[in-house]
Amino acid sequence: MDRSPSGCCSLYGRNIQFEPELSTGLPTVSSRRPHHVISRLAAPPSSHRRRIFWYHRWIRNGDEIWLSAGIEKQGSYRLVFHEENIEFLISRDGAIIQYFRPPAAPPGSVSHLLHNQVLPMVLNHSGTEVLHASSIWTPSGAIAFLGNGGFGKSSLAASLVHSGLRLLSDDAVPLFRRGSEVWTSHGPPELNLWPRMRRLLNNSDETGASGKQVVPLRKRQFYPGESRLARIYILSPGFRRTGHRIEDLKGSDSLMELVRSAHRLDLRDSDMLRRQMDVLHQVTRLVRLKRIAYRAGMPDPRRISEAILKDLADDRITRRRSAIPRLSMT
């Protein structure tokens, strides 16, 4: 997965022309026409704020503005990540993405925001729905994990990779309808993990950092391609629970879980909202959704990953049995 000379890489089912500093390690594609072109701005974007309508702000930690989204007079979008002072300019059709990274921004900060936030929003604007989720390739199809930040999506993914499966994507799962099936595609070959999961994955922790760090995956740990989406698991921690259980999720509950996890660039776009609701409703009919209830904190992701593997194996046995023709006793 070396960087191609042209910088054209495959990500989330799209061909994307990256700046060289952003394309290292991503799966490359032949010189096809890219769906999106990403380039760096040498100077901050124009500061004529009166020409921008700021239509939404994401708040965290009570009152801290994390991300501002606006639309400029000519129809292009602007995303400002305030903590890093990194800005993205997105053309009206989503084909061109420009970014400004100040010298003080941490290394890799643009890639992290681009992969996990900006591109999923741009794909939504371009007609592809993307879930804030992690996904794993299995021989029976891909499985995805949905849940809020801190619920353990990446930890579960790392545990399953450690068991011999392969990562598809750590933080964004695109959805493609193909006949009576839903398919998904890979993200970057990396996991953002806490120290104990970094040690579990690679039997060591080279960074030594106490917080989360991005871990590049080896070739055998990553699946650079597309896969049918076989199952979606909703992570549901609770402080009073003991152990864990896996149960089917149906009806309006399953749809609302998908809606909560879906990326959106322009929340004022009524056509997009109708399209998104229709696509997500189709997903609830075509993909089996299950809830994983467990004690908050996920003290041992390996036990839950073992339960998931057993759940998948039980389903395979059930399907094989149902396919056996019954003999008539007449």
N, C-alpha and C positions, 0 to 999 in steps of 0.2 A: 504493500500500500504506500509506496513512495510517491512523492509529489510529482505530478506530470509536468513537462516543460511548459505546457500551456496554462497550467493551474486550473484546469477544468476537472471538477471532482463530482462524485455522486453523493448526495445526501438527501434523506427523506423522500426518495423517489424522484428527485429533480437533478438536473445537470447544472452546476453552479460554477461560474468563473470567479475564482478567489484571487485576492492579492497573495503573493508568495508567502508572506508572513503568516497567513491564515490557513494555508492548504496543507501544511506538513502533516503526514500521517493519515490523511483522508483517502478513501478509495477513489482511484482516478478512473476517468472514462476516456474513450478515444475522442478525437477532435470533432465532437458533435456541437451543434449550435446550442449554447447554454440558455436555460430558462431564466436565469438571474445572473447579473454581473455585479460584483462587489468590488469597490475601489475605495482608497483612502484619501481623505481631504487633507491638504497640507496646512490649512488654517481653519479655525472654527467657522461654522456656518454663519451667515448673516444674522445679526442680532436685532433685526427689526421686528421685535416681538408683536408689535401692533398688527402686523400682517399675518399673524398666526392665531388661529382659534384653538385654544387648549380645551379639548372636549372631555378629557378624563385624566385623573391622577390616581395612582396606586399608593396607598398609605400602609406603612408597617410600623411596628413598635409604638402604636397609639397615635402619633402625630407626625411621624417622619415621612416626607414625600420621597418615595423610592423611584418612581417612574412617572413622567409626564408624557402624554400623547397629544399631539396637535395636528391640525391640517392647515397648510399654507394657502394663500390666496389662489395660486395656480393649480391647486389640487394635490400637491405632493404631501406626504406625511412626515412628521418629525417626532422622533422618540428621544427623550433625554433621560439618561440614568444618572441621577443626581449624586450618588455616593462616589462614583468614579469620574463624573463630569464627561462621560462619553455620550456623543450624540450620533444618531443615525438619521439620514435623509432617505426617504423611500419614494420612488416615482409613483405617479398616479396609478400605473398598471402593475406596480410591484416588480418590474423587470430590472430596475437599476437601484442598487443600495449603496449609499456612500456613508462613510463613518469618519468621525474625528476622534482621535485618541490623544489626550494631553500627555506630555512627557512624564508626568507624575503617576499616570495610571499603571496599576500593577501589570506585569507581563502575563499575557494570556487572558486578560480581562475582556478584550474585544471578542475573542473566540468564544468564550463562555457565554457572554450575553447574546452573541449572534446565533450560536447553536441552540440555546435553550429558550430564548425569548423572541428575538427579532425574526428569525426565519420561520418559526411556527406561526407568528402573526401574519407574515407576508404570505405564507401558503394559504392561510385562511382567507386573506384578501383576494388571492388568486383562484379560489374555488376548491381548495383541498382542506378538509377538516383535520385538525391535529389535537391529540389529547396530551395534557400534561401528565405523563406516565412513563414507566420503564417497561421495556419489552425484552423477552428472552426467546431465542429460537429453540424449538424442540422437534424431534422427528415427526411428531403428530401435528405440528403447526405452532405458530407463535402464541405466547401468552403475555398479557400485559397486566401491570399493577398500577392502580389508580389510588391516589390519596394525597392529603395535604403534605406540605413540606414538613419533614421530621417524622413522618409516619413509618419510614423504613423501606421505601421503594428501592433505593440503590443498594441498601444492605441485603435485601432479599435477592436482588439481581446478582450481587457479588457471590452470595451463598450458592445460588444455582449454577453460576459459572464455575465455582470451585468444585461443584459436584460433577462437572463434565459437560454441561450445556454451554451455549454460546450467547453472548449479548447481541441484541439487535440495536437497542437504543436505551440510553439511560434516562432521558428527561423529556423526550417528545416522540409521540407515536402517531404517524400519519395514517389516515384511513382511506382506502380505495375500494369502491364497490365493483366487483367483477362477477356478474351473473348473480348466483345465489350465495356468493361468498364475499367476505370482507378481507382485504389484504393489507399488509403494512410493509414498510421498508426501513432500512437501517439508518441510524444516526452516526455520530462520530465514534470511533473505537476507544472509548474511555469511560471510566466510572468515577464519580465524585464521592469519596468515601472517608469515613472516620478511621482513626488509627487501627482499631481492632479488626475492622473489615479489610483494611489494606494488608494487614498481617495474614489474615485468613486467605486472601486471594493469592498472594505471592510468597507466603511463608516469610515475609520480611516487610519492613517499612523503611525504605531508603530515605524518605523525606524527614522523618523524625518529628514532624509537625504535630501539634496537639489538636488542631482543628481539621476540617474537611480539606482534602486535597484531591486534585484530579489525577487518576492513575491511568496511563496508557495501557491498553491491553495487547497481549501477544496475539499472533495470527490465529492460533487454535482457540482463543477465547472469544473471538468476534465473528459474526456472520455478516459478510458484506453483500447483502442481496435482499430479495423480497420473500415474504412468506405469508401463507394464509393465516389469518388471525383466528385461533381456535377457542380462546378463552380470555375473559377479562375478570380479574380479581380486584375487588374493592377492599382496601385496607381499612379496618375499623377498630382502632384501639379503644380500650375502656379501662379506667383505673380500678374498677371493682372486679374485673374479670380474672379468672385463673385459667391457665392453659390456653387452648385455642380451639376454634371450630370453623368449619367451612360449610356454608349453606347457600342454596340457590337464591338469587335475587331476581325478582320479576316485576312486571307492571311498571307503574309510574316511578317507583323507587329507582329502578335501573336507568331510566331515561334521565332523571334528575342528577344522578351521579355522573353521567356522561356530560351533561350540560355544565355542571360545576367544573369539570376538568378540561373543557374545550377552550382553546385559544381563540381570541378575537382581536382584530386590529382596530376596527371602527365600530364601536358599539351603537352608533346611530344609524348604521346601514340596515334598514328593515329587510331588504331583499336577502342580504347575507344571513340575517337571523332566521328568516323563514327557511332558507336552504339548509342551514346548520341543523335546525330542529328536525327537518325531514331526514337528513342523512343520519343523525344520531338515533332517530326512531327506527330507521332501517337496521342499524347496527344492533339494537336490542332484539330484533327479530331474527337476525342471522348469526349472532355470536352469543354463546352462553355466558351469562354474567353470574358471578358468585361473590359472596362477601366472606372475608376472612376476619373473624373476631378474635382478638388477642389482648393480653394485658399491655397497657401503655408502656412504651419504652422498648418493646421487642427485645427481651433480655438475651434470647438465643435465636437468631434468624435461621440457623441450620435446622432447628426442629420444625419451624413453619415451612421451610423449603422442602423438607422430607414429607410433610403432610400434603403439600401441593403435588409433588411427584406421585404420591400414592393416589391422590384424587384423579390425576390424569390417567394413571394406570387402571384404576377401577372403571373409568369411563370407557377406555379401550376394550376392556373385557366385556362390559355391558353391550357395547356396539357389536362386538363379534358374536355374542350370544344371540342378540336380536336378529342378526343376519342369517343364522342357521335355520333352514326351512323345517317347519314342524311336520312330523309324519302323521298321516291319517291312520286312525285305528279302526276304520270300517273294514 
